[in-house]
Each structure stands twice: as structure tokens, then as C-alpha cells.
Amino acid sequence: MPDQAAQLRKLVRVAAQADPSLAPGGPIVAVSGGRAEMGTTTVACQLARELARLGKQVILIDANVLRPGAAHHFNLRPPQDDNIDAILRGTRRAVEVLVEVAEGVRLLPGIALGELPPPLDRQAVDHFASELVALSQQSDAILIDAGSGMNPWVDRLWQLARQVLLVATPESESFLDAYAAVKLSQHHRHDGKIRLLLNRTIDDWELAPLAMRFEDTCAKFLRLTPKPAAALPEFLRTKQPSIGEENLPPSSLRHPPSIPDEPFRRATRLLAADLAADFRVAALRLVKPKQLSASSFHYTDKRDLSQRR
């Protein structure tokens, strides 16, 4: 008689290869903007730091193939070869190109500035998904800087994630772009995982009306239930010279060191704690065998990187 446990393990393995959000191991969170210049990279990098301060081993992936910026955020020059391009081309394993950028945080760098976008055909993206499964076994959480707008690559990253933090600002155009990104995605695959993250808020009262509007619109027109929204204040940098640089003029510093101001740090710390709690709850859920089917995951094979509107 076949070993039922072995069959179940095989089923879990097949499903995880098709959809890493179902895989055991560190959960995947995509940080995505409705449009560019919403602070997506800043939010992703600071969340990685705060999760690490909570004792988590975090892997941050710069998957923004149009505007990579995570390496620069950590004052790191993007490697020419050891980056996400090598993973998508299948020339390197993801674990081989990870760079430790802070205590508890490892970065999979994006493409170097000026480079052409990497190949995003089905074979490349499927290989990337399998590498995510491997990385999830070596970390407590994976954060993906998914860039902005909506195209097949961003949509695939959303599908791979257990939760999507959709970054917008209180301005009406930004809010509409965030909703447009959801509408243009395969939104029926993202029910219960999208969370509006209102960045650069001035007062707490800005969140409630926009969050209600977003939830009502998604429910009415897309039949989608978002997660409870959250807000972050404006990110302001506070200069903090390193040892030996206290008396040097700012112009002489190659990368003037800085840290975010306390309100932004405090807000991202609370968001990180909320994510960590969500990770624990998700880890306790039992996955039913009938839900584990590789055929339940589909990839739209499109190569156009341009933002759809």
C-alpha cells in the first residue's frame, strides 16, 4: 500500500513549486506601488530592517526591473553579474548572489542601473519561482520590492506572495493608480491578500476614509476583500555620521549616512510586528490536500513590460 505521508509530501512539493505562497517556510510579502515615486523601495527596505530587529532572518529581493533601488538604499553598488538577472537567466542560484546588508537582512540585488531588463519569458519566471521556494526554506520572511504599476511580471510576483502591501499616498491620483493596479491584475487570485499602505500621511485621520473607499470599491466592482489598511508618515532622513566622519563636510562623503526619522521608524516597526503576527497565524493553518493542486496556478505568458492602463 503506498505511503500516504509520502504522497502528501509530494503533493505539497508540487504545489509549492507552482505557487510558493503555499510552500512551508518563510512567507513571501510583495511591496508594490500603484505608480512610481510612492516610496515602495524605502518601505520595503525599512520593513526588512524592522523585521530583523524582531529576530527574523529576512531576505529582501529587488524585483523592480525598471527602477531598481534597494542596493543604493543600503549604500551598495549593484553587482554587474550577481543579481536577479543571473537568476532569471538560470546562470546562478539565488542563494549564491545574496549579500548581507544589515544584521539579519540579506539582499538579492536588482539589475545594475543602465542595464536592459532581464528576460521574463515563462521559463525564466518559473525558474525564479522555484528559487523562491528554495529561499523560503532559509529565511523567516521574504520581502519583494515588486516595483510599480501592473504588468505580467508584477502580477506574477503578487501571485507568489502571501500578502501584497500596495503603497499609495493620500493624493487622489495616487489612490486611483493603486486601484487601477488591482483592477488590471488577475485580481480574482489576490482575494484576501492585498493591503493598502498609505504612505506619506500627515495625520492619522487621512487613512480611514480612503481605506473605506478602497475596500468598498474593491468589494463592489472586483468582488475582492482587501486586508485592513495601514498608514505610514512622511519619511525624513536624519543625518548620522559614522566613526571618523563627524568633522568631515557633507560634500566629502561619498554616501552621506542617514537613518529615517523616528515617526517613520516607529510606524514601520508596528507594521513589521503586525506582519510577524500574521506570519505566526498563517503557520498554524492546516493546508487541506484538496487545495494543493499545481493546476490551480496559471501564468499569463506575456512579455510586454510596459505598464497597462
PETASUL-V249230 format. One record per backbone hydrogen bond with DSSP energy under -1.0 kcal/mol. CO is the residue of the C=O (numbers start at 1). NH is the residue of the N-H. E is the energy in kcal/mol with one decimal. If there is no record, write none. Layout:
{{CO,NH,E} {CO,NH,E}}
This chain:
{{3,7,-2.0} {4,8,-2.3} {5,9,-2.4} {6,10,-2.2} {7,11,-2.2} {8,12,-2.6} {9,13,-2.4} {10,14,-2.5} {11,15,-2.3} {12,16,-2.4} {13,17,-1.9} {14,18,-1.5} {15,19,-2.9} {19,22,-2.4} {20,23,-1.4} {27,142,-2.7} {28,162,-3.1} {28,163,-1.3} {29,144,-2.8} {30,165,-3.2} {31,146,-2.4} {32,167,-3.5} {33,149,-1.8} {39,43,-2.4} {40,44,-2.5} {41,45,-2.6} {42,46,-2.3} {43,47,-2.5} {44,48,-1.9} {45,49,-1.9} {46,50,-2.4} {47,51,-2.7} {48,52,-1.9} {49,53,-1.9} {51,56,-2.1} {52,55,-1.8} {57,140,-3.0} {57,141,-1.4} {58,106,-2.4} {59,143,-2.7} {60,108,-3.0} {61,63,-1.2} {61,145,-3.0} {63,65,-1.3} {69,73,-1.8} {70,74,-1.3} {71,76,-2.9} {72,75,-1.9} {81,83,-1.9} {83,87,-1.1} {84,88,-2.5} {85,89,-1.9} {86,91,-1.8} {86,92,-1.3} {93,96,-1.1} {94,97,-1.3} {99,107,-3.5} {102,105,-2.4} {104,58,-3.1} {105,101,-1.8} {105,102,-1.4} {106,60,-3.2} {107,99,-2.3} {108,62,-2.5} {109,84,-2.0} {112,115,-2.1} {121,125,-2.4} {122,126,-2.6} {123,127,-2.0} {124,128,-2.1} {125,129,-2.2} {126,130,-2.0} {127,131,-1.9} {128,132,-1.9} {129,133,-1.6} {130,134,-1.6} {131,135,-2.5} {132,136,-2.4} {135,138,-1.9} {136,26,-3.4} {141,59,-2.1} {142,29,-3.0} {143,61,-3.1} {144,31,-3.3} {144,146,-1.1} {145,63,-1.5} {147,33,-2.6} {150,308,-2.0} {151,155,-2.6} {152,156,-1.9} {153,157,-2.1} {154,158,-2.2} {155,159,-2.1} {156,160,-1.9} {163,30,-2.4} {164,195,-3.1} {165,32,-2.8} {166,197,-3.1} {167,34,-1.8} {168,199,-3.8} {171,175,-2.2} {172,176,-2.4} {173,177,-2.2} {174,178,-2.0} {175,179,-2.0} {176,180,-2.5} {177,181,-2.1} {178,182,-1.5} {179,183,-2.6} {180,184,-2.5} {185,187,-2.3} {186,189,-2.7} {187,190,-1.7} {190,193,-1.8} {193,164,-3.2} {194,227,-3.4} {195,166,-2.7} {196,230,-2.2} {197,168,-2.2} {198,232,-2.9} {203,206,-1.5} {204,207,-1.4} {207,211,-3.0} {208,212,-2.4} {209,213,-2.1} {210,214,-2.7} {211,215,-2.6} {212,216,-2.6} {213,217,-2.4} {214,218,-2.4} {215,219,-2.3} {216,220,-2.5} {217,221,-2.5} {218,222,-1.5} {218,224,-1.5} {225,192,-1.2} {230,198,-2.9} {232,201,-2.5} {236,261,-2.2} {238,259,-2.0} {242,245,-2.2} {245,248,-1.1} {249,252,-1.8} {250,253,-1.4} {257,240,-1.3} {259,238,-3.3} {261,265,-2.1} {262,266,-3.0} {263,267,-2.1} {264,268,-2.5} {265,269,-2.2} {266,270,-2.0} {267,271,-2.1} {268,272,-2.6} {269,273,-2.3} {270,274,-2.0} {271,275,-2.4} {272,276,-2.7} {273,277,-2.0} {274,278,-2.0} {275,279,-2.4} {276,280,-1.9} {277,281,-2.1} {278,282,-2.5} {279,283,-2.1} {288,291,-1.9} {289,292,-1.4} {291,293,-1.3} {293,296,-2.0} {294,297,-1.5} {300,302,-1.6}}
